[in-house]
Amino acid sequence: MGGFSRRSFLKWLCSGVVLPVLHVAGDKSSPSHDLMTRGRAGGNIGKGFQGEELRYRMSALWIMQTAIGRLSFEKVGGEQSYRAILEGKTTGIIGWLTRYRRDTYTSYMEVIDGGERLRPLRFEEDVEIGGRIRKKITLFDYGRRTLVKKRLNKEGVFVQTEEKIPAGVGYDDFLTAFYNFRGGVYGEIERGRRYRVRTLPKAGISTIEVEIATRKEEIRMRHGEPKGGDREYYITIFLDKEITRSRTGRVAGWVSKDLVPIEGTIEDVKFVGDVRGVLVGERRPYGYR
């Protein structure tokens, strides 16, 4: 339960929940949000996110806090190189039951296409449980069009495998995809439509189904409450049931005008019920609002 309530929700936060939901005129939108143009005006999409930090709290059953998470984006090396880090750990009684499990995901990226897009170079997955560490590394070798995957075995030795990247196919790890979505990389967004998002493959091509609610559906989801606060757009994610460990595979939540996840729920998780995550703190780049 603890591994799910933290890890799966954190993955959801960055694996497609924040599409470039833009200012809408009529039924369609165009890339007009300040965030989408600010970095590009200087020829670098990463500048729009540099220095940002988001903090989340997860809860399940009657327990107000089962885990906490932090997501940050920073420049490393040259002007075209960035790093995103997502950290999550269980707390309280759930932390005790799960030996205070901590998951850390790190993506190293570079800016390509004249500053328009982020491309992953290295993706690391670290899991620490009771002092024991599991580690996976994925390297993106674009020269050979190959994914190089390394896994730390029980003996402390990395086991390496390789997988070819098909011609005409590009993969984003879920952290890179999160920022590319917010930067408008994946094109025009229309309310009421469903999208298929490609991420790093696991046993073949991996995709996520994403649906943006219509205006009418958004009003219904507000349960009669007037529009206000940071909850601006409602999005539903359809994942494999095995990933969410739920009976529906549905994850739904609100995002802000600035395309940041505000709150969300993984529905009907086995043995747990709904698992909810809420934004509790943030540090934003200068001039973001």
LINGITA-V13884 format. One record per residue. N is the residue number from 1. PSI is psi in whole degrees, 0 to 359 (999 if undefined). Layout:
N,PSI
N,PSI
//
This chain:
1,312
2,318
3,321
4,310
5,335
6,305
7,313
8,321
9,320
10,319
11,319
12,320
13,330
14,5
15,28
16,358
17,329
18,87
19,167
20,73
21,110
22,174
23,128
24,133
25,112
26,225
27,348
28,163
29,165
30,158
31,83
32,358
33,143
34,320
35,325
36,341
37,338
38,309
39,321
40,332
41,329
42,10
43,27
44,107
45,330
46,335
47,333
48,342
49,349
50,126
51,0
52,143
53,132
54,139
55,138
56,154
57,134
58,147
59,155
60,154
61,227
62,2
63,121
64,327
65,115
66,338
67,160
68,154
69,153
70,134
71,126
72,157
73,128
74,159
75,139
76,143
77,229
78,182
79,340
80,12
81,135
82,163
83,133
84,137
85,128
86,120
87,137
88,143
89,147
90,153
91,170
92,217
93,325
94,322
95,317
96,316
97,330
98,14
99,37
100,56
101,139
102,128
103,135
104,128
105,130
106,129
107,126
108,130
109,163
110,156
111,130
112,183
113,47
114,31
115,4
116,342
117,150
118,138
119,131
120,143
121,323
122,134
123,125
124,140
125,119
126,131
127,126
128,123
129,114
130,36
131,347
132,142
133,134
134,138
135,137
136,142
137,134
138,124
139,136
140,102
141,92
142,335
143,317
144,0
145,58
146,140
147,122
148,117
149,130
150,136
151,131
152,120
153,181
154,339
155,0
156,21
157,137
158,129
159,127
160,137
161,162
162,149
163,129
164,143
165,118
166,151
167,135
168,5
169,138
170,139
171,139
172,133
173,166
174,335
175,314
176,319
177,322
178,312
179,327
180,320
181,310
182,335
183,2
184,19
185,326
186,12
187,190
188,141
189,137
190,129
191,144
192,0
193,161
194,142
195,151
196,122
197,129
198,130
199,186
200,134
201,143
202,111
203,47
204,188
205,133
206,129
207,158
208,136
209,130
210,132
211,130
212,128
213,150
214,169
215,319
216,319
217,322
218,317
219,317
220,320
221,343
222,352
223,42
224,355
225,144
226,152
227,134
228,172
229,206
230,347
231,107
232,315
233,146
234,129
235,142
236,134
237,135
238,110
239,167
240,137
241,331
242,330
243,314
244,345
245,37
246,171
247,346
248,332
249,9
250,136
251,129
252,146
253,174
254,145
255,159
256,177
257,328
258,14
259,29
260,134
261,127
262,313
263,153
264,162
265,131
266,119
267,136
268,55
269,139
270,131
271,355
272,321
273,208
274,140
275,127
276,142
277,143
278,138
279,126
280,352
281,154
282,149
283,127
284,155
285,154
286,130
287,13
288,315
289,999
//
